[in-house]
């Protein structure tokens, strides 16, 4: 479909690149290594400028190819670029841990290098990488630093077609932000999500989605994020949508559908549609629950032609059916298949 992928590349100052859309991962609230929210709960977030340049001009070219593909809405090109990106990592450039099956090699690396090496391998679907991340990530907290390498790898992981790799990306991102999965981190994020500093606020919304996905007071987080769908500024609503998609629980489907229908911003409506269709952390069964309402949206007179089109695209992505842009055809198909 023609939706942008879940994320796009970031600007060099850590903020979303102009024109890159809401898919850019916010880095505003990076707490960095050795963070201790519980001990220093009043400390503001520390933005750390990425310190590592890309490892080769080939990687730069691939990243730029993804950005161009995203900006022009060509998902085929974007996916091909990510495929090349994954292959580049899979050949093990400067990667002393060539196999996730050999923990002794990994143990010789510092936590930062362990996280980078294993996430590279997870993105490349190497056997055992996801399991190694799961077993090690709690030991990485307070020992990782957000940098350009982690930023690029978590972006690739969260674009994976493997839900386990997406979950690994969430885990590593939380560890690199210095956010433990506990009440102290949650309270910090809840306060920051009400900040007058816009950059800190939207980072906190995003990070709340990460926390909710990992089961930290998920219902409370969903309630907070849903309340931000009523914020006056488009950017906050847009990031609330992204965060709700990250949470990925069934109750989130309804507010995303409502946002797709009611939000005054086309950009926010598009992100809600994309979240329902293919991004975020929903299972195929969860996405299927949106089908009846999406069919209604295809000919809802309250919606514009573009939103009708997004509904058709979402239906195609969820069902893998290539029907005409005809509400009647979709209703016939749904009635015939809803019990299957």
N, C-alpha and C positions, 0 to 999 in steps of 0.2 A: 504494500500500500504506500501511499505517498506521504504518510506521516514521517516526521523526523524521528530518528532513533532516540532512545531514552536520554542520552547525553550528547553534548557536543563539546568541542575543545574550549578551554578557558583562555582568557586574556592573560598577558604576561604579568599583570599586577594582581592576579588571583581572583579578579572579579569576572563575571560573565562577559564574554566578548560582545561588543556591540553587534546586534543583528544575529547573534547565535541562538537566540530564542531561549525559552525557559529550561532547555535541557542541560545547560551548563551546571556542573556541580559547584555549589558555593563553597568557598574556602575561607570565608571571612572569620569564622569562629575557631580556627585551628588553635588548639591548646598546646600542641607540640609535645616533645618528650618531657618526661619527669613531671607531668601535670598531676595535681592533687586537688581536685575540686573540693573534696570534703574538708581538707585542711585550709583551703584558701578560697572559700565559697564566694567572697566578694570580688575576687579578681576578675577583671574583664578578659575577654578572649584575646589571644595573641595571634596576630596574623604573621605567618612566616612566609616570606617570599620563597618560591621554589628555588632550590640551590643547585640542582643538577641540570645541565643542558641535556638534550636528547643524545643518545649514545652514538648516533651516526646520521649522516645526511640522508640515508635511506629512510630512517625512522621519521625524520623531519618531513620528507616528501610524503610518506604515508599519512602522517597526521594532517598535513595540509590538504591532502586528497580527501580525507574524511570531512574536514571543515568545509571545503568547497562543495562536496556532495550534499552536505546538510543544508548549506545556504541556498543551493539551487533546488532543493527538494528531491534530489535523485537518490532514492534509497538503494537502488541497485549498485550505484557507484560506491555509496557509503559502505554497504555490506562487503563489497569486494575489497575495499581498502582495509576494512577491519580484518578480513581473511588474511590479507598480506601481512598485516600487523601481527596477527597471531603466529603466522609462519615465521616471521622474523624472530619472535621471542622463542619459538620452539627449537630453534637451532642452537640456543644456549650461548649467545654472545656474552662474554664476560660472566658467565654463570657457573660458579664452581659446583653448584648442586645440580648435577645433570639428571638425577633421578630422584623423584619423591619417595621411591621405594628404599632408599638408603638413608635412614635417619642419622647415621653416624656422620655422613658428609654434611648434613644440615646442621648438626650439633656444633660443628666447627665454625659455623658462621655466626656473626652477631645477629641479634633479633631483627634489625632493620633489613639485613641481607636475606635472612630466612623468609621474611614476609614478602620481599620483592621477588625472590626466586620462586617461591611456592605459588604466588599469585600469577606470575608469568606462566608457570606450568599448568595451573588450573585453567587459565584462559585458553591454553593450547590443548586442553582436555587430556593432560598427561595422567596416567593412572596413579591414584594415591594422593594426588596433590590436595584435593578438597579435604580428604581425611586428615592429612598432615596439618592443614590450616586449622581445622576444628580442634585438633589435639593441642596445638601450640598457642592459639591466639590469646588465651587468657594470660599466658606468660609474657606476651608482648606488650601488654598495657603499661604505659609509662616509659617504654623503651623505644618507641617508634617516633619518627619525626615525619610530618607531612612534607613531601617534596614532589618534584615534577614526576619522578618515577612512579611513586605511589598514586599520584593523581591520574596519570595515564593508565595505569594498570587497573585501578578501581573502575575507571570509566569503561574499559574494555570488558571487565568482569560483569558489570551491570548491564551490558549489552548482550551478554551471552544468551544463547538459546537453551542453556542448561540451568535450571533453577538452582541447582546446588552451587554452581559457579557464581550466580548472582548473590546467593546468600554469603558465600565466601567474601565477595566484594564488600558487602555490608559489614561483615565482621572486621575486615582489615581496615575499612574506612573509620569505623568507630575507634579501633585501637590507635590508628594514626592521629585521630583528633584528640586522643587522650581522654576519651569518654568511657568510663566503666559502666557496665549495665547494672546500675544501682540507683537508689533514691536520691543520692546526692547529685549525681549527674543529671537526673531527671529534673530536680528542682532548679538546678542551674539553667537548664534549657528552657524551662517554663518561664523563668524570669526574663531570660534573654529574648524570648519570643515576643515579649511586650516592650522591648527596647525602642527608644526613639531613634536609635541608630539603625537606619534601614538595612545596611549590610549585615549587621549582627542579627537583626530580626529574621531575615530570610534564611540565613545560615542555620539559626536555631530551629526554624520550621522544618528545614530539610533534615537536620540531625534528629529531631523528634520522630520523623518518619523512620529513620534508621533504628532508633531505640524501640519504637513500637513493633517493628518487624521482628525484633529479637525477643519480644514478649515482656518488655518492661512496661507495666501498667498500660497495656495496649488500649483498653477501653477509655481510659482517661485521656490518652494521647489522641485518640480518634475524636473525642469530644472537643478537645482544644483546637485541633487542626480544622475540624468542621466549622467551628466558630469563626475561624479566620477566612473562611470562604465568603464571609460578609464584610470583610475589610474594604475600606474605601479605595485603596490603591490596588491597581491591577497586578502589580508584581507580587504583593503578598498573597493575593488569591491564587495566583499562578503557582507559587511555590507551595502553598497549602495543598493544591491538587497533586503536585509531584510527590509530596510527602505522604499523602493518603494512599497514593498508588504504591509507594514503598511499603507501607504497613501491610497491605495485601490481605486484609480480613474481609469476610463476606459483608459485614455491615457497611463497609466503605462503598460498596457498589451504588447504593441509593444516592448518597450525596454527590458522587461523581456524575451520575445520570442527571441529577437536578442541576448541577453546575453546567453540564453540556447544554442543557435546555435554557437556563435562565440567565447565565452570566452575560453582562453587557459587552464583554471583551471577546472578540473573535479568537484572540490568542489563548485565552483561558478556556474557552469552549473547545478549541482544538486539542489542548493538552488533556482535558477531561476525556475526550473521545479516544485519544491515543492511549491513555492509561487504561481505559476499558478494553481496548482492542489488543494491545501487544506489549506495552511497557509495564513497569512496576513488578509486583510480586504475586499476581493472581494466578491461580491454577486454571486450566482450561474449563473445568467445571464451574468455577466462580464466574469466569467471563461469560459463560453460556447463560447465566442468570440475567444478563443485561439484554439478551436477544429480543424478548417481546417489546421492551420499551424502545429499543433502537429501531425496530420495525415501525413502531408508531411515529418515531421522529422522522422517518423518510418522507412522510406526507403531512406532517404537522404544519398547519397554515401559520402558526406563530413563529416558525423558524425560517431563516433565510435559506437560499439555495445552497450556500456553502456548507451550512450545518446539515442540511439534507444529505449532501455528498459525503460528509464525514460519517454520518450514520451508515450509509451504504458501505463505505470503506471499512468501518469497524465490523460490520456484519460479515463482510468477506473474510477479514482476518480471523475472526472468531470461529466461523463455521467452515472455512475453506471451500465455500460454495461461490461460484462465479455466475451469479444470476444477473439478469438485466436490472437496471435502475427502475424497478417497477414494484411498488409496495404490494400490489396484489400477488405478484410472483413470490415474494418473500413470505407473505402470509400463507400461501398455499404450501410452500416448502415447510414452514414451521409447523403448521397443523398436521402435516403428514409425518413429521419426524420428532415432534416434541417428546414422545414417549420412548424413543429409541436410546 
